[in-house]
Amino acid sequence: MAKKKEIIIDINTTRKGIEVAVSIPHYDPRSVPAMTFKTSDIARYLDKEGIKYGKPIKEDRLNNMPPDANLEGHWIFAKPGSPKKKKKTKRK
């Protein structure tokens, strides 16, 4: 069975917010370059695709280089314009 050699990005809108699941191929010096994905990379991709989003709720980091390869990640961004939780202030 051949190893996958493509980046897969799956974007869904849920009640939680904008969920992004990403999987990347394992590093192979002959055919797959070294790569990392951070929250800023995912945000840049959402911008490029014209998808509006809020602040990150859940963040991840992908890296395809051994020995600490992490090939699958999950990010959740708040929906754009989501109301912020207000702190309750106590009055004396």
N, C-alpha and C positions, 0 to 999 in steps of 0.2 A: 504494500500500500504506500503510495507516494505521500510525502509530507505536503501540507498546504503551503503555498508560496504567495498568498495574497493577504492584504489587510482587509478585514471585514469590520464595517462600522454599521451598527444597527441602532436607529434612533426611534424612540417611542415617547408619546406624550401620555402621561398617566396622572392620577390624582396627586401623586407625590411631586410631579414636575416633569422636566424633560430628562428622560433616562437614555443614556448612551452606553452601549456595550461594544467593546472593541476587542478584536483578537488579531494578533500579528504572528507571522511565521518565525520559526526558530532560525537563528543566525546560521548561515552557511557561507563560508568565505568565497565559494565558487559561484553562488547564485543569489544569495539573500544578504543585503547589507545589514550592518549593525543599526539598530534603531531604538529610540525611546519615545514614549508618549507621556506627556504631563497634562495637567488640567489646562494650562495655557494653550497647548496644541489642540485640544478638543474644542476649547472656546473659539479659537481661530477657525477651525473647520466649520463650526456652527455658523459663525459670521459669514464665511465664504458661501455656505449653502442658503443664507438668508433666513436662518432660524433664530427667532428671538428667544432669549433666555435670561434668567436672573442669576443670582449668586450661586456658587456651587454649594450643594448640601452634602454630597458624598464625593470624595476625590480618590483617585487611584494613580498609579504610575506603572507603566509597562517598560520592559527592557528585554530584548531578545538575546542578550549575551550571557553565556554560561559564566560562572556557576550559579548566579542569582537570577536566572531568566524568569520573568513573569509575563506570560504570553496572552493572558486574558484580563481585562479590566472592566470596571463598571463605574460610571459617573452619574450623578443626579444633580441637575440644576433646577433651581426654583423657576416656576413659571414667571414670565415677565410681568412686572407690576403686581406681584404677589404681595398681599398686605404683610407688613412687618409686625411681629409680636410686640405689643407695647408692655413696658414694665409697669407693674402696678406700684403706685406711690402711696405710701401711707401718710395720711394727714393727721396732724396732732391736734 
